[in-house]
Amino acid sequence: MSRILIVTDAWLPQVNGVVRSIESLLHEAPSLGVKIDVLDSTGFRTAPIPTYPSMRVALTRPSAVAKRIEAVDPDFVHIATEGPLGVCAWVACRRAGRPFTTCYHTRFPEYLAMRRVAPRRAVYWLLKQFHNAGLGMMVATQSLERELRARGFDRLMRWSRGVDSELFRPSQSCALDMPRPIFLTCGRLAVEKNFDAFLSLDLPGSKVVVGDGPDGGRLRARFPSAHFLGELQGPALSAAYASADVFVFPSLSDTFGLVLLEALASGVPVAAFPVPGPLDVVGDSGTGVLDWDLERAALAALAIPREAARAHALRFSIAASARQFVDNIFRAHAAPGLEARLAG
């Protein structure tokens, strides 16, 4: 049985798309004939991220991470994030001549530029050095692949996402006792998620926000009429989705938007901007409305049948996503010219 080690700065108890994607891989691994281990910050000294005090990253050195990798002795290493742990793993693998793959989960150039931490061009240059040193970089959508290829990233491999259609499903009951229609959004309350665009809309009924984060206090103060439910997981999250009439996704910078699939699987149509992520997940499927006028999109989405939303989401299975990930690993390591690339 092949053994894959995933190195990630993002891990439980964090709740985000990276963590959920890796959790899905762990669940499906036995059926695919592989064993997946996770190397996260457990056992390392950690520190909070300045803009995300609830999220902590490892403070360590490449030599310490190299020992962890050697202790697992994996057949394949996959570096999922470009944080401190991911960078240490990158250095450790390069020093040892150990091949690895990577994934582009997060638009760090845009996020850092929004916070005036670093210019986008410089961050893209650094990320290109990081990812192009591997055997291949996984990206979630065709739109993102096209964009990154134009920026000079190479050896790109598609890895779409799947949704737990047993957990996220329509319900006859309503968990939200508030005026309808209910327009719901979900995600980390942070500036890059653009929740102001949703909460500023003049919509009938109720606006509901699921999630928490560093921008939560400001949003609650500015939009007191909205309903902030905090961070929800499992059945509570599923019930909230299924109680909504429309899922509004205001982000302009997500690389995929797993919450889109969770909403659709719950029978909830989507309103979003016509940007990468929604264009790839919803597209012209008729299960959402993509419009630069988000208010118009939200109101138009009310007419979309819930059955259509659910049927579209079922096309994105966790099993198929996991198989694609594993196939990418095997294909990258079997590609010609491996020894020459490692030497370079």
N, C-alpha and C positions, 0 to 999 in steps of 0.2 A: 504494500500500500504506500503510495507516494505521500510525502509529508510536506505541507506548505506552511511556512511561517509568515504571518502577516504582522508587520511592524506598524503600529499606529499611535499617534499622540492623542487621538480622540477615542475614548473608551468609557465604558460604564463607570460611574452612574450618569455620565453625560447622555443627553438625548438629542441626537441629530441624525442627519442622513448618512454620515459616514458610519456611525455606530450601528444603525439599523441595517445598513447594507452588509456589514461584516457579520452581524448576528444571523442574518439570513444565510450567509455562506456556511457558518458553523452548523446551522440546522440541517442544511442539505448535504454537507460533506460526506456522511456515511453512505448515502445512496449513490454518490458519485465515485466511491471507491478511493477517497483520499482522506487524509487526516489534516485538519487545519489547527494550528496553534496560533495564539495571539501574544505578541510581545508588546506590552503597554507600559505605562509608567509605574505599575505595581512594583514595589521594592526599591524604587529610586527616590531620592529626595525630590520634592516637587515645589513649584512656586506658581502663584496665580498669574494668569494673563492680565496685564494692566487694564485693558478695557473689558475683560470678562472675569471678574474676581471668583466666580463660581467654577470656572474652568482652570484646571491646573496642568502644567506640563512638567516633564522630567528635567532635572538638572543633572546631567551626567556627561560622560566622555565616550568617544568611540571605542576605546579599549574595553570599557565596562560593558558596552552593548555587544561588542565582539564576543565576549565571554558568554553572554546570554545566547547569542546565535549558535556558538559552538556547542553549548550544552544541549540545545535542541537537535542540532545536526540535521537541519531540514534538507530535503531534496531541492526545494525552491524557496526563494525569499521574495516577498512582495512588500514593497514599502508604500503604505497607503497614504501617508501624510508627509508634508514637507516641514513639520515642526522640529523642535530640538531632537526628539528621539529619532525621527525619520532621517534627519541630517547625520546624526551619529551612526545610524545603520548604513547610510549611504557611504560614509567614509570607511567604516569597518569592512563593508563588502568590497569596496574598491581596493583597499589595502590587501585584502586576502585573495583578490582575484575571483571573488564569488559573484556569479551573475545574479541579476535581480530584475524585477519588473516594478513599475510604479503606477500610480493612478492620479488623475487630475480631478479631485473632488470639489475644490473650492477656488473661487476667483480672488485669490489673495491680492493680485495687483490692484483690482478695483477697490477691494475692502480697505487696503492700506492707504490708497490714494484718497478715499473718502475721509479718512481720519488724519490726513496730511502727515502720515508717517514716512512715506517713501513714494517717489514718482513711479508711475505705472511702468514706464519703459525700463527702468532699472530692475524692478521686481520681475518683469517678464524675462529679462536677460538672465537673472539668477535662476529662475525656474527652468529655463531652457537648458542651462548647464546641468541642473539636477536631473531632469527627466531624460534628456538625450543620452546620458551616460548609461542608461539601463537598456535592457533588451527590448523593451516596449512600454508604452504608456497607455493605460486604459482610459477611455473617455466615454461618457454616458450617452451622447447623442451625436447625430450627424452634423447638426449645426455647430456644435462645439468642436468636433473634429475638423471641420472645414476652417473654422476661425483659427485654431491653434496651428494647423498645418501652414496657413498663410503667415503665421508669426515665426515659422522656422522650427517648430517641434516636429520630430519624425518618429517613425515606427509606432504610429498610433493604432490602437486596437479598440474596437467597440465593445463596451460592456454596459448593456442596458440594465434597468432595475426591474424588480418585481414587487408585487404587493401581496400581503397575507389576506387573501380573499375570504378566509374563514373568520378572521377577527373583524375585518372591515367589510360590513355587509349592511344592506338596508334593514330597517326595523319598523315594526308597526307602532311601537310606542315612541313617545317624545320625551327626552330627558331635559329639555330646556323649556321652562314655563315662562314664556315671554311673548310679546306681540309678534305676529308673523307679517310678512315673510322674514325668515332668519337668514342673514348673510353672515357667513362664518369664515374666518381665516385662522391659520395655525402656523406657528414657527417661533424661532428665537427672536425675542423682542430686541432688535438691534438695528442700527441706522441703515445697514445695507439691505434689510428686508423691505424697506419702503412702506411700512404700515401706515404712515401718515396719508399716503395716497388713498388707501381704503377708508380710513376713519374719517377723512374729510368729505367723503361722498354724501350727497343729499339723497338718502335712500329711505323708503318706507320701512315700517317694522322695526327690526332690531339688528344691531351690529355686534358680533361676538368675536372675541379674540382668545385663542387657546395658545398658551406658551408663556414663557418668562424670559427675562434677560436684562442686560444693562440699561436698555432704553425704556423699561417698563414703567418706572416712576414718572418719567416725563410724559409718556403716552397717556397714562391714567389721569394725570393732572390736566392735560390739554383736552382730552375727550372723555369727560365724566359721564356722558350719557351712554357710552359703549359698555358692554359687559365683558369684563376681563376674568376669565375662568382660571388663570394660572396654568401651570404645567400639568397635563393629563397624560396617562399612559394606559395601555391595555383596554379592558372593557369600557372604562370611563371615557377614554378618547374615542373609541368606536361609537359609543352612544351619542357623544357630542356631534360627531360628523353626521351620523344618520338622522339627527334631529334638524339639520340645516336644510334650507331650500336652495341655496347657492353657495358654492365655495369661491371666495374671492382671493386671488393670488396676485398681490401687487408687486412682487419682486421683479426687478429688472436685471438681476445679476446671478441668479441661481444657475448651476450647471445642469440640473435636471428638475428637481422639485418632486421628491417622493410623496409629499403631502397631496399633490395633484392626484396621484394614483389612489391614495387612501380615501380621498373624497369621492372620486369616481366609483371605486369599489363599494362605497357606502350608498351609492345611488344618487349622488349629489353632483349636478352639473357645475361647470367651472366658468368663471369670468376672469380674464387675465389680459395683460398686454401682449401684443404679438411679438414676442422676443424668444430667443433660444430657451428651451425648457418647455414652456407651453406650446410653442410651435411644433416641437417634437412629440410631446405626450398627447396633446389634444389635436393640434393640426386642423385638418378639415374633416375630422371624424363626426362632427355634428353633436359632440357631447359637451361643448363649451362654446363660449363666444370670446373671440380675441379681438380687442379693439383698443386703440389708443385713448378712446373715451371710456374709462373704466366704469363709470356710472351707467352708461348706455349698455355696456357689456353685461353688467350685473342684472339689470332689469330684463334684458333680452333672454338671459340664461334661465329665467323663471319658467319659460315655455318649453324647455327641453325635458323630454320624458326621463324619469329616473331609471327606467329599465335600460335605456340606451347607454346611460352613463355606466351602469354596472357591467353591461355586456362588453363595452370597450375596455374597461379595466381588466377584465378576465384574460385579455390578450397578453398581459404583462405578468407572467407567472414567476414566482420565486425560483421554482425548479429550473426554468429555462435561463433565468439570469445567472444562477449558480453554475450551470453547465457552461454557459458562455465564458464566465470567469476562468474556470478550470481549463477549458479548451484554449483560451488565450495564453495561460501559463505554459501549457505543453507546447503550443505552437511557437511561442517566443523562444523557448529553449531549444527547439529543434531547427530553428532557422539557420540557413547557411551563413558562414562567416562569423560564427560565434567566437572562435578563438581570436580572430583578428580584432574584433570589437573589444574584447576584454583586454587585449594587449594595448589597445589604444586608450 
